[in-house]
Amino acid sequence: MKSRMKEFVIREEKEEDYFAISHLITESFASASHKDGKETHLVEEIRKTKAYLPSLSLVANSRR
């Protein structure tokens, strides 16, 4: 049986990715005992700081 691995493209996030990223963060923390519901807000605030490095904010998209 031949195994097929999906290929992914890793790139810097773009503004049009923000909604999907927020949704992913919300879903990821949904069952966490340490969540406070402000996780997506934290990411939004980090993006506004001088310390934010877009080159380190990456997304992975599967190739179709």
Protein Blocks (a to p, Z undefined) as FASTA:
>chain_A
ZZdddddddddddfklmmmmmmmmmmmmmmpmkbghlmmmmmmmmmmpmklcfklmccdd
ddZZ
